[in-house]
Amino acid sequence: MWNQIYNPLGNTALSTIAAAVPVVTLLVLIASGKVKAHLAAIVALIAANIITIGIFTMPAGMSIRASLLGVVVGFFPIGWIVLNVIFLYRITVETGRFELLQRAIGGVTTDRRLQLLLIAFAFGAFFEGASGFGTPVAITGAVLIGLGFSPLAASGLSLIANTAPVAYGALGTPIQGLASVTGLDPYILGAMVGRQLPFFSLIVPFWLIWAFAGWRGMIAIWPAILVTGVSFAVPQFVISNYINPWIVDIGASLISMGCLILFLKVWQPRELWTSPALRGRDESAATMAPAKPLNTAKLSQAQLWSALLPWIIVCIVMLVWGNGSFKNWANSIFTWNYQVPELHNMINKVPPVAAKPTPEAAVFAFTYLSFTGTGMLIAAIISGFLMGFSPAKMIAEYGRTIRLCAISLITISAMLAIGTLTRLSGVDATLGLAFAATGVLYPFFGTLLGWLGVALTGSDTASNVLFGNLQRITSEQLGLSPVLMAAANSSGGVMGKMIDAQSIVVASTATNWYGHEGSILRYVFLHSIVLACLVGVLVTLQAYVYPFTMLVLQ
């Protein structure tokens, strides 16, 4: 057995700096724009191994095994989702269904700002709720680039939009993960998150349009933005507090989409915004091919259903695949849990991160049938057959998709290797303890700890599992509500989703803007920091100024 060490240098500041080396290396290399994302990830992975072995004293064999486990987990399930989403997108393009979808959306509105509200925010929230794990960014990024948005706008704005719904993603998986490590009731945790995120469900649509079109462009369509935000935020609060935390995103997104579409039947902006590029400097605009004039002829009912068919199939399949009962059934038929030798249960997480020495599991759960990516592949195959694709043509298209996504899959796997290694070595916990030492300011910095966790792991669920119990222990020591701070970990974490390297690679792949991950990171980084700080301010107010928001949940 090897026990994690959280202060290997005997100095908290120096140990924290050492722990930050892998993630700082990764972000700096990507943001520089001079190093390709897959090379940056490989360099950062090497740096992580050097730090964990040389400073944190993790045995070399364990460090290497943890890295290899992360590589495999990077492909299954994350890379598997991206690959099959892009496959579905390419099928719709090849069959002409995507052009019909463009015309269908154009029939609702040709205003780019309103398209963002409908696709990036509301439609993306549905896929976050149904499947999560990169699916919403992959789908909305592909749809937006197909609608003619610039690559930076399509990728960056998809990332900004995919924030407020994340805590309830994949049918409430982050809430369930948080409950499992804290021992707190998932319904109470979900309700508390539902008293934090609705404020940002109202803010994010305004923020999204401001980031795209500037202040004047945002103000010009404020009624539509308000309808979108309110019709998402109110159901998010009601469902999370009075029904359950599992169907929050599904219900809120469908209501928001319906309200926006109905509102646009009676209201339209005075001036249409047709520019596909970000307001101000958009380096990706020069890489765009000349825009083809969109056919504005009204679709027949048959054409409309034909355009929507693949996405209806995806929605149905994702709802099935996200259901816990289906997962249990599928896993009973096909599951293979590989316990990594000389790593599984060979590492102890120790106090103060855990209440007592707790073995860390190192298991690769190959639940192939229940993987979200498998559901996406099945949806793509069904759609392909219904759209007239032959098996041979489908196989050929899948091969082209693999070649297209190969570098991105390598990048995602290397990044997940970093996340897995830092988790098992205790490097992440060292960073977390630095935040936990902030005393009276802990509600603010504890929220940023959730943000850091998602930025490191790429997953709100993983961040909750990593830091959830630390949040509970620290809050109890400081006399704060453990429900509040555990929920804050998830609510703060959603703002880290837009800057985690994994999501950025998914966005660059979906928008065919390979090699520009640094540009995407530089664009979204400040948005992520500011929004995370605003969540921290709200949680601080809940802790010290407006504790009535928690009374029922104590």
C-alpha positions in Angstrom: 0.0 0.0 0.0 1.1 3.6 -0.7 -0.4 6.5 1.2 -1.0 9.8 -0.6 1.2 12.7 0.6 -0.3 16.1 0.4 2.7 18.2 1.6 5.7 16.4 0.3 8.1 19.4 0.5 7.2 20.2 4.0 6.0 23.7 2.9 2.4 24.2 1.8 3.2 26.9 -0.7 6.0 24.9 -2.4 4.0 21.7 -2.4 1.0 23.6 -4.0 3.3 25.1 -6.7 4.7 21.6 -7.5 1.1 20.2 -7.7 0.1 22.9 -10.1 3.0 22.2 -12.6 1.1 19.6 -14.8 -2.1 21.6 -15.3 -0.2 24.9 -15.7 2.1 23.3 -18.3 -0.9 22.0 -20.2 -2.8 25.3 -20.2 0.3 27.5 -21.0 1.3 25.3 -23.9 -2.2 25.2 -25.4 -2.8 28.9 -24.8 0.6 29.8 -26.5 -0.8 28.6 -29.8 2.7 27.4 -30.7 2.3 23.8 -29.6 -0.4 21.5 -31.0 -2.9 20.3 -28.4 -1.9 16.6 -28.6 1.8 17.5 -28.1 1.0 19.8 -25.3 -1.0 17.1 -23.6 1.8 14.6 -24.0 4.4 17.0 -22.6 2.1 17.8 -19.6 1.6 14.1 -19.0 5.4 13.6 -18.9 5.6 16.5 -16.5 2.9 15.0 -14.3 4.7 11.7 -14.1 7.9 13.5 -13.1 6.1 15.4 -10.4 4.2 12.5 -9.0 7.3 10.2 -8.9 10.0 12.7 -8.0 8.2 14.9 -5.5 5.0 13.2 -4.3 6.9 9.8 -4.0 4.4 7.8 -5.9 6.0 4.5 -7.0 6.9 4.7 -10.7 5.0 1.5 -11.6 1.8 3.0 -10.1 2.3 6.3 -11.8 2.7 4.6 -15.2 -0.3 2.3 -14.6 -2.4 5.3 -13.6 -1.4 7.1 -16.8 -2.3 4.1 -19.0 -5.6 3.7 -17.2 -6.4 7.4 -18.0 -5.5 6.9 -21.6 -8.0 4.1 -22.0 -10.7 6.0 -20.0 -10.0 9.0 -22.3 -11.2 7.0 -25.3 -14.0 5.1 -23.4 -16.3 6.9 -22.9 -15.3 10.4 -23.8 -13.5 9.9 -27.2 -16.2 7.3 -28.1 -18.9 10.0 -27.8 -17.0 12.5 -29.9 -16.3 10.0 -32.7 -19.9 8.9 -33.0 -21.4 12.4 -32.8 -19.1 13.5 -35.7 -20.1 10.3 -37.6 -23.8 11.2 -37.2 -23.1 14.8 -38.3 -21.2 13.7 -41.4 -24.1 11.3 -42.4 -26.6 14.2 -42.2 -24.3 16.3 -44.3 -23.8 13.6 -46.9 -27.6 12.9 -47.2 -28.5 16.6 -47.4 -30.5 16.4 -44.2 -28.3 19.0 -42.6 -29.1 21.5 -45.2 -32.7 20.9 -44.5 -32.1 21.4 -40.8 -30.4 24.8 -41.6 -33.5 25.8 -43.6 -35.8 24.6 -40.7 -33.9 26.7 -38.2 -33.8 29.6 -40.6 -37.6 29.3 -40.8 -37.7 30.0 -37.0 -35.2 32.8 -37.3 -32.4 33.9 -39.5 -31.0 36.1 -36.7 -27.7 34.6 -35.5 -28.3 35.8 -31.9 -31.6 34.0 -31.7 -30.1 30.9 -33.3 -27.5 30.8 -30.5 -30.3 31.0 -27.9 -32.1 28.1 -29.5 -29.2 25.9 -30.4 -26.3 26.6 -28.1 -28.3 27.2 -24.9 -31.6 25.4 -25.0 -30.9 22.6 -27.5 -27.5 22.0 -25.9 -29.0 21.9 -22.4 -31.3 19.1 -23.6 -28.3 17.0 -24.6 -26.5 17.9 -21.4 -29.4 16.5 -19.5 -29.8 13.4 -21.6 -26.2 12.3 -21.9 -23.6 14.9 -20.8 -19.9 14.0 -21.1 -19.1 16.2 -24.1 -22.2 15.4 -26.1 -23.8 18.9 -26.0 -20.6 20.8 -27.1 -20.0 18.2 -29.9 -23.5 18.5 -31.2 -24.1 22.2 -30.9 -20.6 23.0 -32.2 -21.3 20.9 -35.3 -24.7 22.4 -35.8 -23.5 26.0 -35.4 -20.6 25.5 -37.8 -23.0 24.0 -40.3 -25.3 27.0 -40.0 -22.4 29.2 -41.0 -21.0 30.5 -37.7 -17.2 31.2 -37.6 -15.2 28.3 -36.1 -14.3 30.4 -33.0 -17.8 31.6 -32.5 -19.2 28.0 -32.9 -16.7 26.5 -30.5 -16.3 29.2 -28.0 -20.0 30.0 -27.7 -21.0 26.4 -27.4 -18.6 26.1 -24.4 -20.0 29.3 -22.7 -23.6 28.0 -23.2 -22.8 24.6 -21.8 -22.4 25.8 -18.2 -25.6 26.4 -16.2 -27.1 22.9 -17.1 -24.0 20.9 -16.3 -24.6 20.2 -12.6 -27.7 18.1 -13.6 -26.1 16.6 -16.7 -26.6 13.0 -17.8 -29.8 12.6 -15.8 -28.3 14.1 -12.6 -25.0 12.0 -12.5 -23.0 14.8 -10.9 -25.5 15.1 -8.0 -25.5 11.3 -7.5 -21.7 11.3 -7.5 -21.6 14.1 -4.9 -24.1 12.3 -2.7 -22.1 9.1 -2.9 -18.9 10.7 -1.5 -20.5 13.0 1.0 -23.2 10.8 2.4 -25.7 13.6 2.0 -29.2 13.1 0.5 -29.0 13.6 -3.3 -32.5 15.3 -3.3 -31.3 17.9 -0.7 -28.1 18.5 -2.7 -30.0 18.8 -5.9 -32.4 21.3 -4.3 -29.5 23.4 -3.0 -27.8 23.5 -6.4 -31.3 24.5 -7.7 -31.1 27.6 -5.4 -27.8 28.6 -6.9 -27.7 27.9 -10.6 -31.1 29.4 -11.7 -29.5 32.9 -11.2 -26.9 31.9 -13.7 -29.4 30.2 -16.0 -30.8 33.7 -16.3 -27.4 35.4 -16.7 -25.8 33.0 -19.1 -28.1 33.7 -22.1 -27.4 37.4 -21.8 -23.7 36.7 -21.3 -23.7 34.4 -24.4 -25.2 37.0 -26.7 -23.1 39.8 -25.2 -20.0 37.7 -26.0 -21.1 37.2 -29.5 -22.7 40.5 -30.5 -21.6 43.1 -27.9 -23.7 45.1 -25.6 -25.9 46.8 -28.2 -26.5 43.6 -30.1 -27.6 42.0 -26.8 -29.9 44.8 -25.7 -31.6 44.7 -29.1 -33.0 41.2 -28.4 -33.4 41.4 -24.6 -37.0 40.3 -24.6 -36.1 37.0 -26.3 -33.1 36.5 -24.0 -35.3 37.1 -21.0 -37.9 34.6 -22.2 -35.2 32.0 -22.8 -33.5 32.5 -19.4 -36.7 32.8 -17.3 -38.3 29.8 -19.0 -35.2 27.7 -18.2 -34.4 29.1 -14.7 -37.9 28.8 -13.2 -38.4 25.1 -14.2 -34.8 24.4 -13.1 -35.6 25.7 -9.6 -39.1 24.1 -9.4 -38.0 20.6 -10.7 -34.9 20.5 -8.6 -36.6 21.6 -5.4 -40.0 19.9 -5.7 -39.6 16.9 -8.1 -36.1 15.4 -8.3 -32.6 16.2 -9.6 -32.6 13.7 -12.4 -34.8 15.3 -15.0 -34.0 19.0 -14.3 -32.2 19.7 -17.6 -34.6 17.7 -19.8 -37.7 19.5 -18.5 -36.1 23.0 -18.3 -34.6 22.8 -21.8 -37.8 21.6 -23.5 -39.8 24.3 -21.8 -37.2 26.9 -22.7 -37.1 25.8 -26.4 -40.9 25.8 -26.6 -41.3 29.2 -25.0 -38.7 30.8 -27.3 -40.2 29.4 -30.4 -43.7 30.5 -29.4 -42.4 33.9 -28.5 -40.7 34.3 -31.9 -44.0 33.8 -33.6 -45.2 37.1 -32.1 -41.9 39.1 -31.7 -38.9 39.6 -34.0 -36.0 42.0 -33.6 -36.1 45.3 -35.6 -32.8 44.5 -37.3 -31.5 41.0 -38.2 -28.0 40.1 -37.1 -26.6 38.0 -39.9 -22.9 38.2 -39.3 -21.5 34.7 -38.5 -18.3 36.0 -36.7 -17.7 37.3 -33.2 -18.1 41.1 -32.8 -14.6 42.6 -32.7 -11.5 40.5 -33.5 -12.3 37.0 -34.8 -9.2 35.3 -36.2 -11.2 32.4 -37.4 -13.4 34.4 -39.8 -10.6 34.5 -42.4 -10.5 30.7 -42.5 -14.2 30.4 -43.5 -15.2 29.5 -47.0 -17.5 32.0 -48.7 -21.0 31.6 -47.3 -23.5 30.0 -49.6 -26.8 31.8 -49.8 -29.3 29.9 -47.7 -32.4 28.6 -49.5 -35.2 30.4 -47.8 -38.0 28.5 -49.5 -40.5 27.1 -46.9 -40.0 23.4 -46.1 -42.9 21.0 -46.8 -44.0 18.9 -43.8 -42.2 15.9 -45.3 -38.9 17.9 -45.6 -39.3 19.2 -42.1 -39.7 15.8 -40.6 -36.9 14.5 -42.8 -34.6 17.2 -41.4 -35.5 16.5 -37.8 -35.6 12.7 -38.1 -31.9 12.1 -37.1 -32.1 14.4 -34.2 -35.4 13.0 -33.0 -33.8 9.5 -33.1 -30.8 10.9 -31.1 -33.1 12.4 -28.5 -35.0 9.2 -28.0 -31.9 7.0 -27.9 -30.1 9.4 -25.5 -33.1 9.5 -23.1 -33.1 5.7 -23.1 -29.3 5.5 -22.6 -29.4 8.0 -19.8 -31.9 6.1 -17.8 -30.6 4.3 -14.8 -32.8 1.2 -15.3 -31.6 0.8 -18.8 -27.9 1.1 -17.7 -28.5 -1.5 -15.0 -30.0 -3.9 -17.6 -27.3 -3.2 -20.2 -24.5 -3.7 -17.7 -26.0 -7.0 -16.6 -25.7 -8.2 -20.2 -22.3 -6.7 -21.1 -19.8 -5.5 -18.6 -16.1 -6.0 -17.9 -14.5 -4.4 -14.9 -10.8 -4.7 -15.2 -9.0 -4.0 -11.9 -5.6 -2.6 -12.7 -3.1 -4.9 -11.1 -0.7 -3.3 -8.5 -2.8 -0.2 -8.6 -6.4 -1.0 -7.7 -7.0 -0.5 -3.9 -3.2 -0.1 -3.5 -3.3 3.6 -2.8 -4.8 5.2 0.3 -6.5 8.5 0.4 -5.8 9.8 3.9 -7.0 12.6 6.3 -7.7 15.4 5.9 -9.0 14.6 2.5 -10.8 11.5 3.7 -12.1 10.9 7.2 -10.0 7.7 7.5 -7.5 5.9 5.2 -9.6 4.9 2.2 -8.3 2.7 -0.7 -8.6 4.3 -4.2 -10.2 2.1 -6.8 -8.5 1.8 -10.1 -11.0 0.0 -12.3 -11.6 0.3 -16.0 -15.3 -0.3 -16.4 -15.9 -1.5 -19.9 -19.7 -1.2 -20.0 -19.7 -1.0 -23.7 -23.4 -1.3 -24.3 -24.4 1.4 -21.8 -21.7 3.9 -23.0 -23.3 7.1 -24.2 -21.2 6.9 -27.3 -22.6 3.5 -28.1 -26.1 5.0 -28.0 -24.9 7.7 -30.3 -23.5 5.1 -32.7 -26.8 3.2 -32.7 -28.7 6.4 -33.4 -26.4 7.2 -36.2 -26.7 3.7 -37.8 -30.5 3.9 -37.5 -30.6 7.3 -39.0 -28.2 6.3 -41.8 -30.4 3.4 -42.8 -33.5 5.5 -42.7 -31.8 8.1 -44.9 -30.8 5.5 -47.5 -27.2 4.8 -46.6 -26.0 1.3 -47.5 -23.9 -0.7 -45.0 -20.8 -0.4 -47.2 -21.2 3.3 -47.6 -21.7 3.7 -43.8 -18.6 1.7 -43.0 -16.6 3.8 -45.5 -17.9 7.0 -43.9 -17.0 5.7 -40.5 -13.5 5.1 -41.6 -13.2 8.7 -42.9 -14.6 9.9 -39.5 -11.9 8.0 -37.6 -9.2 9.5 -39.8 -10.7 12.9 -39.2 -10.8 12.5 -35.4 -7.6 10.6 -34.8 -5.5 13.5 -33.5 -8.3 14.7 -31.3 -8.8 11.2 -29.8 -5.1 11.1 -28.9 -5.4 14.5 -27.3 -8.4 13.6 -25.2 -6.8 10.3 -24.0 -3.6 12.1 -23.0 -5.6 14.7 -21.1 -7.6 12.1 -19.2 -4.3 10.4 -18.4 -3.2 13.6 -16.6 -6.5 13.8 -14.7 -6.4 10.2 -13.6 -2.8 10.4 -12.5 -3.2 13.6 -10.5 -6.3 12.1 -8.8 -4.7 8.8 -7.8 -1.4 10.5 -6.8 -3.1 13.1 -4.5 -1.8 16.0 -6.5 -5.4 17.3 -7.0 -6.0 17.0 -3.3 -2.9 19.1 -2.6 -4.4 21.9 -4.7 -7.7 21.4 -3.0 -6.3 21.7 0.5 -4.7 25.1 -0.5 -8.2 26.4 -1.2 -9.5 24.8 2.0 -7.1 26.9 4.1 -8.8 30.2 3.3 -10.8 30.4 6.5 -13.7 32.9 6.5 -13.3 33.3 2.7 -13.8 29.6 2.2 -17.4 29.9 0.7 -15.8 31.9 -2.1 -12.7 29.8 -2.6 -14.5 26.5 -1.9 -16.7 27.4 -4.9 -13.5 28.0 -7.0 -12.3 24.6 -5.8 -15.2 23.0 -7.7 -14.2 25.2 -10.7 -10.6 23.9 -10.5 -11.8 20.3 -10.2 -13.7 20.5 -13.4 -10.9 22.4 -15.2 -8.6 19.6 -14.2 -10.8 16.5 -14.8 -13.2 17.8 -17.5 -16.2 16.5 -15.5 -18.5 18.0 -12.9 -19.1 14.4 -11.7 -15.3 13.8 -11.3 -14.8 17.1 -9.5 -17.6 16.2 -7.1 -16.2 12.8 -6.4 -12.7 14.3 -6.0 -13.5 17.2 -3.7 -17.0 16.6 -2.4 -15.9 15.0 0.8 -13.2 17.6 1.3 -15.9 20.2 1.0 -18.0 18.5 3.7 -15.1 18.0 6.1 -13.8 21.6 5.8 -17.2 23.2 6.0 -18.0 21.3 9.2 -14.7 22.4 10.7 -15.5 26.1 9.9 -19.1 25.9 11.1 -20.6 26.2 7.6 -23.4 24.2 6.1 -22.0 21.0 4.4 -25.0 21.0 2.1 -24.2 24.5 0.9 -20.5 23.9 0.3 -21.0 20.4 -1.3 -23.5 22.0 -3.7 -21.2 24.9 -4.3 -18.6 22.5 -5.5 -20.9 21.4 -8.3 -22.3 24.9 -9.0 -18.8 26.4 -9.2 -17.6 23.5 -11.2 -20.0 24.1 -14.1 -18.0 27.3 -15.0 -14.8 25.3 -15.3 -16.4 23.2 -18.0 -15.7 25.7 -20.7 -11.9 25.8 -20.1 -11.1 22.1 -19.4 -8.8 20.9 -22.1 -11.0 17.9 -23.0 -14.0 20.1 -23.8 -11.9 22.5 -25.8 -10.6 19.6 -28.0 -14.2 18.3 -28.4 -15.2 21.8 -29.6 -12.3 22.1 -32.0 -13.1 18.7 -33.4 -16.8 19.4 -33.8 -16.1 22.7 -35.7 -13.3 21.3 -37.8 -10.9 23.9 -36.4 -8.1 21.6 -35.5 -4.8 23.0 -34.1 -6.5 26.2 -32.8 -7.3 24.9 -29.3 -5.1 27.8 -27.9 -7.3 30.4 -29.5 -10.4 28.8 -28.1 -8.9 28.6 -24.6 -7.8 32.3 -24.7 -11.2 33.3 -25.8 -13.2 31.5 -23.1 -10.7 31.7 -20.2 -11.8 35.1 -18.8 -15.5 34.3 -19.2 -14.9 31.2 -17.1 -13.0 33.0 -14.4 -15.5 35.8 -14.0 -18.6 33.6 -14.0 -16.9 31.3 -11.4 -16.2 34.2 -9.2 -19.8 35.4 -9.5 -20.9 31.9 -8.3 -18.4 32.3 -5.4 -20.0 35.6 -4.4 -23.5 34.1 -4.5 -22.4 31.2 -2.3 -20.7 33.6 0.2 -23.9 35.6 0.4 -25.8 32.4 1.1 -23.4 31.5 3.8 -23.3 34.7 5.7 -25.9 37.2 4.5 -28.9 35.2 3.2 -28.9 31.9 5.1 -32.6 31.6 4.8 -32.0 30.1 1.3 -30.8 27.0 3.1 -33.2 26.7 6.1 -35.4 24.0 4.6 -32.4 22.0 3.6 -30.5 21.9 6.8 
